[in-house]
Amino acid sequence: MAINRQLHIFLLTHLLIWTLVPTITNHNLPLDTIEALAWGSNLDWGFNKHPPLSALVVKIFYIIFGSQDWVYYFLSQLFVIIAFYFVFKLSREIFGNEKFAFISVLLLEGIYFYNFTTPEFNVNVCMLPFWAMAIYYGYKCLKDNITKDYFIFGIVIALGFLSKYLFIYLIIGIKTFYIYYISKNNFKINYIIPGIIFLLILTPHLIWLTENNYITIAYGIKRTGEIKNYLDHIILPIVFLGKQIGILIPFFILVIILFGSIKANFSLKDQNLLYLLSATLLPIFLIFLTSLMIGAKIRTMWMTPFYLFIGTLFVYIFQNNVRTNLNKFNAMLIFIFLLSPSLYGYISVTQTDKRTDYKGKQIARAVENKLKELGFPNTFRVYGDEWIAGNLCYHLKSKPKCLISSGDIMLFANNSQGIYRPLTLKQLLPNLQK
């Protein structure tokens, strides 16, 4: 009861702090959140950059709450703490010890993917709960063999894939363990259920993808960068590893304080350990291998969900060395826990040239006032890029549809007689600077 209460207090505190800090210090929603809102205003089974789930989620919240910035910071943290909760649930299953399960979650505060970068709801944050749930239900299926768990497993891996295609690395990791497990045990018919559910849910998106010339896959490949020379196959993977080590420094500090020694006690025949390795280290290795083989530049933020169970893995390997006195660990954890939002707030307030300083609301009000002067107060459609057009659609009271296009920002507005007029943003606000 004590550990569960502490977990709930921790999750609630994380939720409140990381909802309040960006709400107070930011003037505008971040780029990726505005982009998702722009897509959500004109929902489809996919978009030019990503699959549809992140846009669907913000669309639902937009229908319920409208243009209130705090809602989307809250949404982002909701996804984070759901992921944390399932990390706790799987860790408790594996350890049979709630204290170790709770420590596995606390260690994640040492990774900036789960605090500093979370106010921006994007496809990486959208993957988090499904990543954690996929690993949890993948484990539960093998442990309990309950048909319901297989159905849930199929649903969450499909939703994860519809958040971002990088989810495939986790699916391969878990699938690898399943192949090993089946080779050691009897095949069960339930094993095919997740794959069937996965394909059924994905079918509409796959049809859309085919009809749109695989545009999202092309975008993902483009984001990895062009290979300039053969050294990219060596340099880029090394840079990738260097960045990962740098990101994990606060985590390793917590680990060093937590354990009395680094003497490990494990066996590679331990199926719990093999599952954690398959679901945690194998996807990271596959990302590294991708960079090595095709010379791809792996962007740091792509790794957001990959480390969700790294705390569980370390605690499992070194569980016999956890210190009995955790005062130093608690002190460092609290320091990191408070430092991260403090830095975020400081940077948000002192740096005034960020996307979150964009005057989206003021520009929308100026556009509305100009349209009223012209006798066309109701904007029903905006064409343009995700950022400017997306901001207009988010802030305009008429809640127009946003249609992504290149070129000038174009607004279609009508009057009380139903007569409509196309106007460019330059015509309405000629002195506006991007």
C-alpha positions as CSV (number, residue, x, y, z in Angstrom):
1,M,0.0,0.0,0.0
2,A,2.8,2.4,0.9
3,I,4.6,1.8,-2.5
4,N,1.4,2.2,-4.5
5,R,0.6,5.4,-2.7
6,Q,4.1,6.7,-3.4
7,L,3.8,5.7,-7.1
8,H,0.5,7.6,-7.4
9,I,1.9,10.7,-5.7
10,F,5.0,10.6,-8.0
11,L,2.8,10.2,-11.2
12,L,0.5,13.0,-10.1
13,T,3.4,15.3,-9.2
14,H,5.0,14.7,-12.6
15,L,1.7,15.3,-14.4
16,L,1.1,18.6,-12.6
17,I,4.6,20.0,-12.8
18,W,5.1,19.3,-16.5
19,T,1.6,20.6,-17.3
20,L,2.0,23.8,-15.3
21,V,5.5,24.8,-16.2
22,P,5.1,25.0,-20.0
23,T,1.6,26.4,-19.6
24,I,2.9,29.3,-17.6
25,T,6.2,29.9,-19.5
26,N,5.2,29.3,-23.2
27,H,3.3,31.7,-25.3
28,N,2.4,29.3,-28.0
29,L,2.2,25.5,-28.5
30,P,5.3,23.8,-29.9
31,L,5.7,23.0,-33.6
32,D,4.9,19.3,-33.5
33,T,1.7,19.9,-31.5
34,I,0.5,22.6,-33.9
35,E,1.4,20.3,-36.7
36,A,-0.7,17.4,-35.2
37,L,-3.6,19.9,-34.7
38,A,-3.4,21.0,-38.3
39,W,-3.6,17.4,-39.5
40,G,-6.3,16.7,-37.0
41,S,-8.6,19.4,-38.4
42,N,-8.7,17.4,-41.7
43,L,-8.4,13.8,-40.5
44,D,-7.2,11.0,-42.9
45,W,-5.7,7.6,-42.6
46,G,-2.2,9.1,-42.9
47,F,-0.4,12.4,-43.6
48,N,2.7,13.5,-45.5
49,K,5.0,12.9,-42.6
50,H,3.5,10.3,-40.2
51,P,0.7,7.8,-39.7
52,P,-2.6,9.2,-38.3
53,L,-2.8,8.4,-34.6
54,S,-1.1,11.5,-33.1
55,A,-3.5,13.7,-35.1
56,L,-6.5,11.7,-34.1
57,V,-5.6,12.0,-30.4
58,V,-5.2,15.8,-30.5
59,K,-8.4,16.1,-32.6
60,I,-10.4,14.3,-29.9
61,F,-9.0,16.6,-27.2
62,Y,-9.6,19.6,-29.5
63,I,-13.3,18.7,-29.9
64,I,-13.7,18.4,-26.1
65,F,-11.5,21.3,-24.9
66,G,-10.9,23.6,-27.9
67,S,-8.0,26.0,-28.0
68,Q,-6.6,25.8,-24.5
69,D,-2.9,25.3,-24.5
70,W,-2.7,23.6,-21.1
71,V,-4.8,20.7,-22.4
72,Y,-2.1,19.6,-24.9
73,Y,0.6,19.8,-22.3
74,F,-1.7,17.7,-20.0
75,L,-2.3,15.3,-22.9
76,S,1.4,14.8,-23.4
77,Q,2.0,14.1,-19.7
78,L,-0.9,11.8,-19.6
79,F,0.8,9.6,-22.2
80,V,4.0,9.8,-20.2
81,I,2.5,8.6,-16.9
82,I,0.5,5.9,-18.6
83,A,3.8,4.6,-19.9
84,F,5.4,4.9,-16.4
85,Y,2.4,2.9,-14.9
86,F,2.9,0.0,-17.3
87,V,6.7,0.0,-16.7
88,F,5.8,-0.4,-13.0
89,K,3.3,-3.2,-13.8
90,L,5.7,-5.2,-15.8
91,S,8.5,-4.6,-13.3
92,R,6.3,-5.8,-10.5
93,E,5.5,-9.0,-12.5
94,I,9.1,-9.7,-13.1
95,F,10.5,-8.8,-9.6
96,G,7.6,-9.8,-7.4
97,N,8.8,-6.8,-5.5
98,E,7.0,-3.4,-5.6
99,K,10.0,-1.5,-4.2
100,F,12.2,-2.6,-7.1
101,A,9.4,-1.9,-9.6
102,F,9.0,1.6,-8.2
103,I,12.7,2.3,-8.4
104,S,12.6,1.1,-12.0
105,V,10.2,3.9,-12.8
106,L,12.0,6.5,-10.7
107,L,15.2,5.9,-12.6
108,L,13.5,7.1,-15.8
109,E,13.5,10.7,-14.4
110,G,17.2,10.6,-15.1
111,I,16.4,10.5,-18.9
112,Y,15.4,13.8,-20.5
113,F,13.1,12.1,-23.0
114,Y,10.7,11.6,-20.1
115,N,10.8,15.1,-18.7
116,F,12.4,18.0,-20.5
117,T,11.2,17.1,-24.0
118,T,7.7,15.9,-23.1
119,P,5.7,19.2,-23.2
120,E,5.7,18.9,-27.0
121,F,3.1,16.3,-27.9
122,N,4.4,14.6,-31.0
123,V,4.6,11.1,-32.6
124,N,7.5,10.2,-30.3
125,V,5.4,10.9,-27.1
126,C,2.4,9.3,-28.8
127,M,4.3,6.0,-29.0
128,L,5.2,5.9,-25.2
129,P,2.1,4.3,-23.7
130,F,1.8,1.8,-26.5
131,W,5.5,0.9,-26.3
132,A,5.2,0.2,-22.6
133,M,1.9,-1.7,-23.0
134,A,3.2,-3.8,-25.9
135,I,6.1,-4.9,-23.7
136,Y,3.8,-5.6,-20.8
137,Y,1.2,-7.5,-22.7
138,G,3.8,-9.3,-24.8
139,Y,5.1,-10.7,-21.5
140,K,1.7,-11.4,-20.0
141,C,0.7,-13.4,-23.1
142,L,3.6,-15.8,-22.6
143,K,3.2,-16.0,-18.8
144,D,-0.6,-16.5,-18.5
145,N,-1.7,-17.5,-22.0
146,I,-5.0,-15.6,-21.6
147,T,-6.8,-14.9,-24.9
148,K,-7.9,-11.4,-23.8
149,D,-4.2,-10.4,-23.4
150,Y,-3.4,-11.5,-27.0
151,F,-6.2,-9.3,-28.3
152,I,-4.9,-6.3,-26.3
153,F,-1.4,-7.0,-27.4
154,G,-2.4,-7.0,-31.1
155,I,-4.3,-3.7,-30.5
156,V,-1.5,-1.8,-28.8
157,I,1.2,-2.8,-31.3
158,A,-1.1,-1.6,-34.1
159,L,-1.7,1.7,-32.3
160,G,2.0,2.0,-31.7
161,F,2.8,1.5,-35.3
162,L,0.1,4.0,-36.3
163,S,1.9,6.5,-34.1
164,K,5.2,6.1,-35.8
165,Y,6.8,3.4,-38.0
166,L,9.8,3.2,-35.8
167,F,7.6,1.0,-33.6
168,I,8.6,-1.8,-35.9
169,Y,11.9,-2.1,-34.1
170,L,10.1,-3.0,-30.9
171,I,7.9,-5.5,-32.7
172,I,11.0,-7.1,-34.2
173,G,12.6,-7.2,-30.7
174,I,9.6,-8.9,-29.1
175,K,9.1,-11.2,-32.1
176,T,12.7,-12.4,-31.8
177,F,12.0,-13.4,-28.2
178,Y,8.8,-15.1,-29.2
179,I,10.6,-17.2,-31.8
180,Y,13.2,-18.2,-29.2
181,Y,10.4,-19.0,-26.7
182,I,8.4,-21.1,-29.1
183,S,11.6,-23.0,-30.1
184,K,11.9,-24.0,-26.4
185,N,8.2,-24.6,-25.8
186,N,5.1,-25.8,-27.6
187,F,3.4,-23.6,-30.2
188,K,0.0,-22.3,-29.1
189,I,-2.7,-21.2,-31.5
190,N,-3.2,-17.9,-29.5
191,Y,0.2,-16.8,-30.8
192,I,-1.3,-15.9,-34.1
193,I,-4.0,-13.6,-32.6
194,P,-1.9,-10.4,-32.2
195,G,-0.7,-10.6,-35.8
196,I,-4.2,-10.9,-37.1
197,I,-5.5,-8.0,-35.0
198,F,-2.4,-6.0,-36.1
199,L,-3.1,-6.5,-39.8
200,L,-6.8,-5.8,-39.5
201,I,-6.3,-2.5,-37.7
202,L,-3.5,-1.5,-40.1
203,T,-5.4,-2.3,-43.3
204,P,-7.0,1.1,-43.9
205,H,-3.7,2.8,-43.4
206,L,-1.9,0.4,-45.7
207,I,-4.5,1.1,-48.4
208,W,-4.0,4.9,-47.9
209,L,-0.3,4.4,-48.0
210,T,-0.4,2.6,-51.3
211,E,-2.8,5.2,-52.8
212,N,-0.5,8.0,-51.7
213,N,2.7,6.6,-53.1
214,Y,4.2,5.7,-49.7
215,I,4.7,9.3,-48.9
216,T,5.3,8.8,-45.2
217,I,8.0,6.2,-45.8
218,A,9.6,8.5,-48.3
219,Y,9.6,11.3,-45.7
220,G,11.2,9.0,-43.1
221,I,13.9,8.0,-45.5
222,K,14.5,11.6,-46.4
223,R,14.9,12.6,-42.7
224,T,17.8,10.2,-42.3
225,G,19.8,12.4,-44.7
226,E,21.7,11.7,-47.9
227,I,24.8,9.6,-47.8
228,K,27.7,12.0,-48.7
229,N,30.5,9.4,-48.5
230,Y,31.3,5.9,-47.2
231,L,32.6,7.3,-44.0
232,D,29.0,8.1,-43.0
233,H,28.5,4.4,-42.4
234,I,31.1,4.7,-39.6
235,I,30.9,8.3,-38.4
236,L,27.1,8.5,-38.1
237,P,26.7,5.4,-35.9
238,I,29.6,6.6,-33.7
239,V,27.8,10.0,-33.3
240,F,24.6,8.2,-32.5
241,L,26.3,6.1,-29.8
242,G,28.0,9.2,-28.4
243,K,24.7,11.1,-28.1
244,Q,23.0,8.2,-26.4
245,I,25.7,8.0,-23.8
246,G,25.5,11.7,-23.2
247,I,21.7,11.6,-22.8
248,L,22.0,8.8,-20.3
249,I,24.6,10.4,-18.0
250,P,22.0,11.5,-15.3
251,F,20.5,8.0,-15.5
252,F,24.0,6.5,-14.9
253,I,24.6,8.8,-12.0
254,L,21.4,7.6,-10.3
255,V,22.4,4.0,-11.1
256,I,25.9,4.4,-9.5
257,I,24.3,5.9,-6.4
258,L,21.6,3.2,-6.2
259,F,23.9,0.2,-6.3
260,G,26.6,-0.6,-3.8
261,S,28.6,-2.4,-6.4
262,I,28.4,-3.3,-10.1
263,K,28.8,-7.0,-9.5
264,A,26.2,-8.6,-11.7
265,N,24.4,-11.9,-10.9
266,F,22.5,-13.2,-13.9
267,S,22.2,-16.1,-16.4
268,L,21.6,-15.8,-20.1
269,K,19.2,-18.8,-19.6
270,D,17.0,-16.5,-17.5
271,Q,13.9,-15.9,-19.7
272,N,12.9,-12.7,-17.8
273,L,16.4,-11.3,-18.6
274,L,16.2,-12.4,-22.2
275,Y,12.8,-10.8,-22.6
276,L,14.1,-7.5,-21.2
277,L,17.1,-7.6,-23.4
278,S,15.0,-8.4,-26.5
279,A,12.5,-5.6,-25.7
280,T,15.1,-3.0,-24.6
281,L,18.6,-3.5,-26.0
282,L,17.8,-5.3,-29.2
283,P,15.7,-2.4,-30.7
284,I,18.5,0.0,-29.8
285,F,21.0,-2.4,-31.4
286,L,18.8,-2.6,-34.5
287,I,18.7,1.2,-34.8
288,F,22.5,1.3,-34.6
289,L,22.7,-1.5,-37.2
290,T,20.4,0.5,-39.5
291,S,22.7,3.5,-39.2
292,L,25.8,1.3,-39.8
293,M,24.4,-0.5,-42.8
294,I,22.7,2.4,-44.8
295,G,24.6,5.4,-43.3
296,A,21.4,6.8,-41.9
297,K,21.5,9.8,-39.5
298,I,19.4,8.8,-36.4
299,R,17.8,11.8,-34.9
300,T,18.1,12.0,-31.2
301,M,14.4,12.4,-30.5
302,W,13.6,9.3,-32.4
303,M,14.9,7.3,-29.4
304,T,12.3,8.7,-27.0
305,P,10.4,5.4,-26.3
306,F,13.4,3.0,-26.5
307,Y,14.6,3.5,-22.9
308,L,11.4,3.0,-21.1
309,F,12.5,-0.3,-19.5
310,I,16.2,0.4,-19.2
311,G,15.7,1.1,-15.4
312,T,13.9,-2.3,-15.1
313,L,16.8,-4.0,-16.9
314,F,19.5,-2.5,-14.7
315,V,17.6,-3.2,-11.5
316,Y,17.1,-6.8,-12.6
317,I,20.7,-7.3,-13.3
318,F,22.0,-5.6,-10.2
319,Q,19.1,-6.2,-7.8
320,N,21.3,-7.9,-5.2
321,N,23.4,-4.8,-4.9
322,V,20.6,-2.2,-4.2
323,R,21.7,-0.2,-1.2
324,T,19.6,-0.5,1.9
325,N,20.0,3.2,2.6
326,L,18.5,5.2,-0.3
327,N,18.9,8.7,1.2
328,K,21.6,9.7,-1.4
329,F,19.6,8.2,-4.2
330,N,16.5,10.1,-3.1
331,A,18.4,13.4,-2.8
332,M,19.8,13.1,-6.3
333,L,16.5,12.0,-7.7
334,I,14.7,15.0,-6.2
335,F,17.5,17.3,-7.5
336,I,17.1,16.0,-11.0
337,F,13.3,16.0,-10.7
338,L,13.3,19.7,-9.8
339,L,16.2,20.8,-12.0
340,S,14.6,19.7,-15.3
341,P,11.4,21.8,-15.1
342,S,13.4,24.7,-13.6
343,L,15.8,24.6,-16.6
344,Y,12.8,24.3,-19.0
345,G,11.1,27.3,-17.4
346,Y,14.3,29.4,-17.4
347,I,15.0,28.7,-21.1
348,S,11.4,29.3,-22.0
349,V,11.4,32.7,-20.3
350,T,14.9,34.0,-21.2
351,Q,15.0,32.9,-24.8
352,T,12.5,34.9,-26.9
353,D,13.1,33.5,-30.4
354,K,11.7,30.0,-30.0
355,R,8.6,28.6,-31.7
356,T,6.8,28.7,-28.4
357,D,7.3,32.5,-28.5
358,Y,5.3,32.8,-31.7
359,K,2.4,35.3,-31.4
360,G,-0.2,32.9,-32.8
361,K,-3.1,34.1,-30.8
362,Q,-2.4,37.8,-31.5
363,I,-2.1,37.1,-35.3
364,A,-5.3,35.2,-35.3
365,R,-7.2,38.0,-33.6
366,A,-5.7,40.6,-36.0
367,V,-6.9,38.4,-38.9
368,E,-10.4,38.1,-37.4
369,N,-10.6,41.9,-37.0
370,K,-9.5,42.5,-40.5
371,L,-12.0,40.0,-41.9
372,K,-14.8,41.7,-39.9
373,E,-13.9,45.0,-41.5
374,L,-14.1,43.4,-44.9
375,G,-17.5,41.9,-44.1
376,F,-16.3,38.2,-44.1
377,P,-16.1,37.3,-40.5
378,N,-16.3,33.5,-40.8
379,T,-13.2,31.6,-41.9
380,F,-14.0,28.1,-42.9
381,R,-10.8,26.9,-44.6
382,V,-7.1,27.8,-44.5
383,Y,-4.4,26.6,-46.9
384,G,-0.7,26.7,-46.1
385,D,2.1,25.2,-44.2
386,E,1.7,23.3,-40.9
387,W,3.1,26.1,-38.7
388,I,1.4,29.3,-39.8
389,A,-1.8,27.8,-41.2
390,G,-1.9,25.4,-38.3
391,N,-1.6,28.2,-35.8
392,L,-4.4,30.2,-37.5
393,C,-6.7,27.2,-37.5
394,Y,-6.0,26.5,-33.9
395,H,-6.6,30.1,-32.7
396,L,-9.3,31.3,-35.0
397,K,-12.7,31.2,-33.2
398,S,-14.5,29.8,-36.3
399,K,-12.3,26.6,-36.1
400,P,-11.6,26.3,-39.9
401,K,-10.2,23.2,-41.6
402,C,-6.5,23.3,-42.2
403,L,-5.3,22.0,-45.6
404,I,-1.5,21.6,-45.9
405,S,0.0,23.2,-49.1
406,S,3.0,25.1,-50.3
407,G,2.9,28.8,-51.3
408,D,1.1,31.7,-49.7
409,I,-1.2,31.3,-46.7
410,M,-4.7,31.4,-48.2
411,L,-7.9,31.9,-46.2
412,F,-11.5,31.2,-47.4
413,A,-14.0,33.3,-45.5
414,N,-17.7,33.9,-45.9
415,N,-20.4,36.3,-44.8
416,S,-23.9,35.9,-43.4
417,Q,-25.3,35.6,-47.0
418,G,-23.0,32.6,-47.7
419,I,-20.8,34.5,-50.1
420,Y,-17.2,33.5,-49.7
421,R,-14.0,35.2,-50.6
422,P,-10.4,33.9,-50.9
423,L,-7.8,36.1,-49.2
424,T,-4.1,35.7,-48.6
425,L,-2.5,36.4,-45.2
426,K,-0.3,39.0,-46.9
427,Q,-3.4,40.8,-48.1
428,L,-4.9,40.8,-44.6
429,L,-1.7,41.6,-42.7
430,P,0.8,43.1,-45.1
431,N,3.2,44.0,-42.4
432,L,3.3,40.6,-40.8
433,Q,6.8,39.0,-40.6
434,K,7.2,35.2,-40.2
